[in-house]
Amino acid sequence: MSLNTKRLKAELERLLKLIGDEELRERVRELLLKTEIALKGEPLPLEEAPAGARVHHAYPGGLLQHTVAVARLTLTLCDLIEEIYGGEVNRDLALAGALLHDVMKRYVYTPKPDGGYLSTPLGERLDHLTLLVAEAYRRGLPLELLHIIAAHHGDRGPIEPKTLEALLVYIADLADSEMSKRILRAAEYLVKTATGQEIRIGSSQEALKIIMAKAREGWEGVRRLKET
């Protein structure tokens, strides 16, 4: 079951328009949708790229889906900080960081003929985070935005979040990545248990359909679903 990329791209455009600073909005749009970098490499289209080779959103369109989800989660966290905790957030910076944080994954993955993904020659030497920081610096993007990008892996990255905006993007990225990972692994486990087959789930929609079949019809529901 493929993703509704048309709907996701429309939502991406809507989110871009929420960046109030016009100059920042257009610079984010340029890097997000028309990514061309100084280093040699052939990017996958945004609607075809995965957000991971195996762990999360590891299917065509996964990067687009993850980007939209992280941006929306970031905005929800901004609401919580402002309305519940009484703080102030630079929404433009937080949203820009959320939209850009994984864009260089277009350059670091390439599809395998038998399914799944391998690292590109560029991806074998430089990870997506390093590539993005370098490209964002080359383009003269604001230091605060560079920090959000550099810190979005938290204590697993080169630097931990030092600003509120960086913290929110890190939390949003972690939450969506973990949700995708657990949904995909759960569906794979259910299919293997019910049928003895080891399969690779093609999308979050497919995984959720399997999970719901188990919840409604038990193991027979999973077997029936995989036989149709």
C-alpha positions in Angstrom: 0.0 0.0 0.0 1.7 3.2 -1.2 1.7 6.5 0.5 -0.6 9.4 -0.6 2.4 11.5 -1.8 0.1 14.1 -3.4 -1.6 14.8 0.0 1.8 14.8 1.8 3.3 17.3 -0.7 0.3 19.6 -0.3 0.8 19.5 3.5 4.5 20.2 3.1 3.6 23.3 1.1 1.1 24.4 3.8 3.8 24.0 6.4 6.3 26.0 4.5 3.9 28.8 4.2 3.7 29.0 8.0 7.3 30.3 8.2 6.5 34.0 8.6 10.0 35.3 7.7 9.7 35.5 3.9 13.5 35.3 3.3 13.9 32.3 5.6 10.9 30.6 4.1 12.2 30.9 0.5 15.7 29.7 1.6 14.2 26.7 3.3 12.0 26.0 0.3 15.1 26.1 -2.0 17.1 23.7 0.1 14.2 21.4 0.8 12.6 21.1 -2.7 15.5 22.0 -5.1 18.4 20.5 -3.3 21.6 20.9 -5.2 24.9 20.5 -3.3 28.5 21.2 -4.2 29.6 17.6 -3.7 29.0 15.0 -6.3 25.9 12.9 -5.8 22.5 11.9 -7.4 19.6 12.6 -5.0 16.4 10.6 -4.9 13.3 12.7 -5.4 11.8 13.7 -2.0 8.7 11.6 -2.7 10.8 8.5 -3.4 13.5 8.7 -0.7 13.3 6.8 2.6 14.0 8.3 5.9 16.1 5.3 6.9 17.7 2.2 5.3 16.1 -0.1 7.8 15.1 1.3 11.2 12.3 3.8 10.5 10.3 5.0 7.5 12.4 2.6 5.3 10.3 2.7 2.2 9.7 5.0 -0.8 8.2 8.3 0.4 9.3 7.7 4.0 11.4 10.9 4.0 8.4 13.0 2.9 6.1 11.4 5.4 8.7 11.7 8.3 9.4 15.4 7.4 5.7 16.3 7.5 5.2 14.4 10.8 8.2 16.0 12.5 7.2 19.5 11.4 3.6 19.0 12.7 4.9 17.5 16.0 7.3 20.4 16.4 4.4 22.9 16.0 2.4 21.0 18.6 5.3 21.2 21.0 5.6 24.9 20.3 1.9 25.2 21.3 2.6 23.3 24.5 5.6 25.5 25.5 3.6 28.6 24.9 0.1 27.7 26.1 0.9 25.2 28.9 4.4 26.1 30.1 4.2 29.8 29.5 7.4 30.0 27.4 8.3 31.6 24.1 9.6 29.8 21.0 10.9 31.1 17.7 8.4 29.2 15.6 10.1 30.1 12.3 13.4 28.6 13.3 11.8 25.5 14.9 9.7 24.8 11.8 12.6 25.5 9.4 14.8 23.1 11.4 12.0 20.4 11.4 11.5 20.7 7.7 15.2 20.5 6.8 16.6 18.1 9.4 16.7 15.0 7.2 16.7 16.4 3.7 20.2 15.1 2.9 19.0 11.6 3.2 18.1 12.0 -0.5 21.8 11.9 -1.2 22.9 9.1 1.2 20.5 6.2 0.2 20.0 4.3 -3.0 17.5 1.5 -3.7 18.7 -2.1 -3.9 17.3 -4.1 -6.9 15.8 -6.7 -4.5 14.2 -4.1 -2.2 15.7 -2.1 0.7 18.4 0.5 0.5 22.2 0.8 0.4 24.4 3.8 1.1 25.5 5.8 -1.9 29.2 6.5 -2.4 28.7 9.9 -0.8 26.7 8.4 2.0 29.5 5.9 2.8 31.8 8.8 3.5 29.5 11.5 5.0 26.3 11.1 7.0 23.2 13.1 6.2 23.6 15.4 9.3 27.2 16.4 8.4 26.2 17.0 4.8 23.3 19.3 5.8 25.3 21.3 8.3 28.0 21.8 5.6 25.5 22.8 2.9 23.5 25.1 5.3 26.7 26.8 6.3 27.8 27.2 2.7 24.5 28.9 1.9 24.8 31.2 4.9 21.8 30.0 6.8 21.5 31.5 10.4 23.7 30.0 13.1 20.6 29.2 15.2 19.2 27.1 12.4 22.5 25.3 11.9 22.5 24.4 15.6 19.0 22.9 15.3 20.2 20.8 12.4 23.4 19.8 14.2 21.6 18.9 17.4 18.6 16.9 16.1 20.1 13.6 17.2 20.5 14.7 20.7 23.1 12.9 22.7 23.7 10.5 19.8 24.9 13.4 17.6 27.8 15.8 17.5 26.2 18.3 20.0 23.2 18.2 22.3 20.4 20.8 21.9 21.4 24.1 23.5 18.3 26.1 22.6 14.6 25.5 23.1 14.0 25.3 19.3 16.7 22.6 18.9 15.2 20.6 21.8 11.7 20.6 20.4 12.9 19.4 16.9 15.0 16.7 18.6 12.0 15.5 20.6 9.8 15.5 17.6 12.3 13.7 15.4 12.9 11.0 18.1 9.1 10.5 18.7 8.2 10.0 15.1 11.2 7.8 14.4 10.4 5.6 17.4 6.8 5.4 16.4 7.6 4.3 12.9 10.2 1.8 14.0 7.9 0.1 16.5 4.9 0.0 14.1 7.1 -1.6 11.4 8.7 -4.1 13.7 5.4 -5.1 15.3 3.8 -5.8 11.9 6.8 -7.8 10.8 6.6 -9.8 14.0 2.9 -10.5 13.6 3.3 -11.7 10.0 6.3 -14.0 10.9 4.4 -15.4 13.9 1.2 -16.0 11.9 2.6 -17.3 8.7 6.3 -18.2 9.3 7.3 -15.7 6.6 9.8 -12.9 7.1 8.7 -9.9 5.1 9.7 -6.3 4.6 6.8 -3.9 5.2 6.3 -1.5 2.4 4.8 1.4 4.2 3.3 2.5 7.6 -0.2 2.1 6.1 0.6 -1.6 5.4 2.0 -2.1 8.8 -1.0 -0.5 10.6 -3.4 -2.6 8.4 -1.7 -5.7 9.7 -1.7 -4.5 13.3 -5.4 -3.7 13.1 -6.2 -7.1 11.5 -4.6 -8.8 14.5 -6.6 -6.5 16.9 -9.9 -7.2 15.2 -9.6 -10.8 14.0 -6.7 -12.4 15.9 -4.0 -14.4 14.1 -6.4 -15.6 11.5 -6.9 -11.9 10.5 -3.2 -11.6 9.9 -3.0 -14.8 7.8 -6.1 -13.8 5.8 -4.6 -10.4 5.1 -1.3 -11.8 3.8 -3.0 -14.4 1.7 -5.1 -11.8 -0.2 
